[in-house]
Each structure stands twice: as C-alpha cells, then as structure tokens.
Amino acid sequence: MLNIPQVLAQELSLKPFQVQNALDLFAEGATIPFVARYRKERTGEMNEVQLRDLAERYTYLTELEARKTTILDAIAASGKLTDELQAKIETCLQKTELEDLYLPYRPKRRTKATIAREKGLEPLAELIKSLNTKNVALVSLDKEATKFLSEEVKTVADALSGAGDILAEEVSEKANLRAYVRDYLIHNGVFKSQIKKEYLEGTTKFETYRNFSVSVQDIAPHNLLALLRGENEKILALELAFDETEVLSNIAAQEIKTKVPEIREFYHQMLKDAFNRLMKASLIGEVITQKKAEADIESIKTFETNLRELLLSPPAGMKPTLAIDPGFRTGCKVAVLDETGKFLDYQAVFPHASANERSQATKTIKRLIEEYKIELIAIGNGTASRETDEFVSEVLQTVEQKPIKVIVNESGASIYSASKVAITEFPDLDITVRGAISIGRRLQDPLAELVKIDPKSIGVGQYQHDVDQKLLKKKLDEIVESCVNYVGVDLNTASKELLNFVSGISPTVANNIVTYRNQNGAFKSRQQLLKVTKLGPKAFEQAAGFLRIRGGKNPLDNTAVHPESYSVVEAIAADINISPVQITQVAQKLKSISLKKYVTATIGEPTLRDIISELEKPGRDPRAEFKYATFREGIKEITDLQIGMELEGIITNVANFGAFVDIGIHENGLVHISQLSNHFVSDPKQVVKVGQIVRVKVLDINEKQKRISLSMKAVKVQRGEE
C-alpha cells in the first residue's frame, strides 16, 4: 500500500518532517489556523493554504487506501486476485483508476453477458478470443457455434450473439480502454447546445446558448454550469459530440489482433456493440461529472475569494451608528447602535411620503444624531436607497458635527432578520428593525455581523446553487474560520456566532462563553476562560491566542501573543529593564533585540518574529483602512444613466467572466473581463476584488433587461489601487 506521508511530500513539494509534523498536529486535534500561527517551527512555516491542501489530499488518500482494502478483499474472496492486479491496485493514486480496475470484478445485476454464460456460451466466447490472437488459415465460426446449440440456444446466430455479449462486457470493463475513451472525450469532445423549439428567441435567460459550441477541454466553468442548469430546466438540449468513428477505429486497433476476415468482422461488430451499449453513455456521464466537479471547484474558489474580501472589508469602527433600512411606502426603519453595536433606539420615518412627513423625519433624524452623538450613518442599498441618501444629506446640512454617511450593501440582511439567530438576539423586535440593526453593524464591523448569515445569501457567489453543496459549505466555513482567526475576536463583545468560528471553540463552548460573560461580567484575563464550562486545556490552547481582551489586567491579552509565550515576553522585558505591562509601549527598543537569545526547544525564531511584530503594534487590526464610495448625485435609476458617463462604484461580486459594480442604483453594472484593464486579463480576481472602489464608464444600457455594461478601461486612477 501507499506510504501516504511520502506521497504527500512528493506531490505537494514539502519536506517529510513538514508533512509528518502537520499530520501529527491534526491528529492531536489542532486546527489549521492554530497550526499556521503558533506551530511554525514544527511545520517549517507552512501557511494555511498549504495546510488545507495537505489535509484535503491526506483525507483523499486515506479514503483511497480504505477503498483499496475493501476491493482487494472482495476480489480475493472471488479467487480472481493475481499478483499483477494486486500491484496495480496498491499503487494507484486516483479513485477513478481504482474503480476502473475493480469494474470487471464488481458484483453485477443480471446482464446480457450473465444470461449468455448461464446458457453455457462462455467457452465459445473464450474460443473466439483465443482465435483473435492466432492467424489460423481457415476458421468457421458458424461451425464452432453449432457445438453450443441447445434447448436455450436454438440457432448459430443466437450462439454467436451470446458469445459477443460476453466479450463486449469484458471489453467494456477494460481499464485501459475506458481511460483512452475518457481522455479522448476530454481532449477532443465538444459541448453543443440548442434552445428547444418551443422557446422563442429572447424569451429565456439562456440566449447565449441557443446555438452554442465549445470544446470540452476549453469550456469555462460558468458556461458549463449554465448549460447544465439549462438542461435541468428543460430549456436546453445538451450533447457531448465527438468522432465516434475515430474512437471505434482506435479501440479496434488495440483489440483486434488477427488477420482472419471472419474473426475481424465478428470483433468489429462486437466492439461497436460494446462501445455503443456499454461504454458510450457511462463514459460521457463520467466526463461531464468530472468537468462539473472541476467547474464546481473553480466557482467555489471564486466564491471563497469574494467572501474573504467581503469578510475582511475595512471596518468603519465601533462608533455610535445610525442605521437606516430605506423604503418608500413602508417608510425608513431607523435603528440607533452604540459603539459596541448594542441596540439603543428605533424610529420609523417617512421622508418620501409628503412634505409634512419629510419635515417630521428631518426633525427625528437630527434629534437622534445629536442625542446619541452619532458618528456613522449606514444606509441600506435597497429600494429608495438613493432617495434616502439625498434626504440624509439634507438633514446633515443642519447638523454641526456631521457623521460619516455610507451606503451599505444589505445583501442577506432580510434573511438574517428572519433567522433563529436574529429572533434569539432580538425576540421583541420587528423583522424590519432587525434588518436595520444588521445594516448598521456590518458598517461598524463587517466580519462580526456577516458571520451570522449563510454565506450563500450574501450575494458574492457564482452559480452557488448549482455546485456541490457539501463542498461549498465546507469551503465557505473554512474561509469564515480563516478570516475570524486572522483578525482576532474581542472576547467581551463577540456574539456566540462569531466565537463559534474561533479555533478550538465548539458551538456549545461558544454559548457557554457568552453565558459566563453575562453572569460574571467582562473577562479580565484570558486565564478566566478556563472557568468556562467545557472549555478545557486543549480548547484553551487552540483558542486563547485568537481572543482579545481590551483593558484587561495583562496588556498581552489584547495581542496575538499566545499565553504559552508570555514567559518569553517577560524575559525580553527584564532584559530591556521594563515592566512586562509596559512591553507593548516600547517598539523602538524591541527592534534592537537579538532573537536567538530567546530560542527554546518549543519556541523558535519564526514565533519570536511574530511576537516582536505584534508587540510593535499591539491590538492592531490587520484589515485595511476604511474607505467608502461617493455615488454621483442625481443618479437614482437606470433611466438616469447615459452612455459615456463616468461614475464611482464599489465592486460587489467577481465572477470568472467579469465584475459586478454597485454604481448607486438598484441594478449592478457588469464590467466584462475584456473591459477590466487595458492589458489582457485571464482571471478577474487578479485585477479586482469585492469591496474595491473603482471608476467606471457606461458602455451600454439595456433598460428592458435591466443590464448595464461598464468599462474600467481608460478611466481615472482607481481609488482601490492607490
């Protein structure tokens, strides 16, 4: 069997000690964020991406080895296991190859070949197979077949047909032939689609695929997912076309050895039957499944990248905030939040109803701003967003201390509002009030608020409902976990939903932390965590470094320095003659320290470098500085746009084919991949990212289909790239 660590080291270009130590840490229950941050010495400074690749491939190979054992036992039990077959099985590295090797020995339902064997025709099949390898002078298959006539086999044709069924099944299960056809379809096949006749031109969302053709090898992930969706919705007729004549010719060249015309003709007919009846449909299905899996992975990668950028969006800061969920008929829901995100007050105003209502709304907003000393105003980007934005601008003209006003992407806020999380958090509030609170909090700290929402509802995915849902959830959960631990969590303000993504903390423990905090007040030190029910030493080890305590007893508790390294910090403090509590205030002195002096058996230079970096900027938020877009005045609807107009906007989603931009109206515009840069772009993610502020030019406007084409070419400097 495989030496899995050795295979992993070779495949991932890692040293054996890195692989083995990382696997040992995983076996001990260590999380990937913890290993990447606090066990650099043991893994040779492997990063999160490398560790996740290692964990995934290890899981795959472990499952592969388990499947090999099952297969070997099954074949051995049938008495058909040879040394050659065993060697092939033991050394294969892919599940597809393994299943191909097992196919001839897999228990089958009753097939044509089974029936032929029951009729005693297997010896005839074996005879014909042997004749294929010999160049006999004269052969009469009819004469040979006569010997096998019986009550069940009435004619020579029946006998030869049955023998052909046996040989066809045998051929169709040959691993080398299946591999050849699969490879041929991938490299030479073409996906072709037609919109079904009953759907007139312009009546479906699949017009691009009305007469569509692209090679299997070159199809873009989003195109394949769209084709499969169209086929599933019974709008598209989809086929994988290829040259069957060439495939059959190549199979014949591999299988037909004899020069005897009668046997060659028999084999040609048998191979044609084997391919058409037993190989073609299943292998086309396998290739589509394989390409679908590849498309899923690429689409999920795009989703992962977008989600990471969104979760790591710069926070406006924990400041008193006025959050507005805009609306026309139902009015604007206004929620007041304090600097910790705590809900303080709520009002409904109707600035778009009448002059009298607008006047009353002005007084209300002004009063709330002044009473609560508001520093941020968050306005949801849904219906009536621009009108509400203009109304608030009018109000701010009458206010002495003007808050920062930002239009916030409210995708998923309504889903959060109706969720169990929101109901538990605000059981007595209306669903619309909860939505306003979510809008305000995601301006204060996007990460802390967005973790409460299913990532699929945030609006940064591509065909997220068409991809493998289990894989999607796994990958998105990994991204959330990675982002939460990268930023760190305030132990005294974090929700249980946020705590749940901290390394080593389970949902139960997250809930227990909040319960302990509610009963005992704010945590004063990280060590207090050990008093939380079910949070033992192992969970403490995994979690402590990612949890922050502002204003606690020990300044190090507000840094990413792990408690296990506090003794090293104390030694450094002693050497530069300061108190350990002052260590976070002496960045200049820290730069002159020789790290080698503090290396121990468990703490090496990589960890020491991290400690010094953290002490130089204690409590630093690793996210970028907060910026916001300024939407053009007077642009409220798609009808206000003009071709050639230059606008500022925010990228809300990046797909394989381009980027969607919020330009301050209800509809997002699309910058096609060809319009992202004056240079060739193969991957939009290399040029733009979610949350980036960009300048765009309007290229085309389709009011009927609500589509806006934009360009980033030849416009002013992009603010997100300055």
Buried (B, 14 or more C-beta within 10 A) or exposed (E): EBEBBEBBBEBBEBEEEBBBBBBEBBEEEBBBBBBBBBBBBBBBBBBBEBBBBBBEBBEBBEEBEEBBEEBBEBBEEEEEBEEEBBEBBEEBEEEBBBBBBBBBBEEEEEBBBBBBBEBBBBEBBEBBBEBBEEEEEEBEBEEBBEEBEEEBBEEBEBBBBBBBBBBBBBBBBBBEBBBBBBEBBBEBBBBBBBBEEEBEEEEBEBEBBBEBEBEBEEBBBBBBBBBBBBBEEEBBBBEBBBEEEEBBEBBBEEBBBBEBEBBBEBBBBBBBBBBEBBBBEEBBEBBBEBBBEEBBBBBBBBBBBBBBBBBBBBBBBBBBBBBBBBBBEEBBBBBBBBBEBEBEEBBBBBBBBEEEBBEBBBEBBBEBBEEBEBBBBBBBBBBBBBBBBEBBEEBBEEEEEBBBBBBBBBBBBBBBBEBEBBBEBBEEBEBBBBBBBBBBBBBBBBBBBBBBBEBBBBBBBBBBEBBBEEEBBEBBEBBBBBBBBBBBBBBBBBBBBBBBBBBBBBEEBBBBBBEBBEEEEEBBBBBBBEEBEEBEEEBBBBBBBBBBBEEBBBBBBBBBBBBBBBEBBBEBBEEEEBEBEEBBEBEEBBEEBEBEEBBEEEBBEBBBEBBBEBBBEBBEEEBEEBBBBBBBEEBBEBEEBEEEBBBBBBBBBBBBBBBBBBBBBBBBBBBBBEBBBEEEBEEBBEBBBBBBBBBBBBBEBEEEEEBBBBBBBEBEEBBBEE
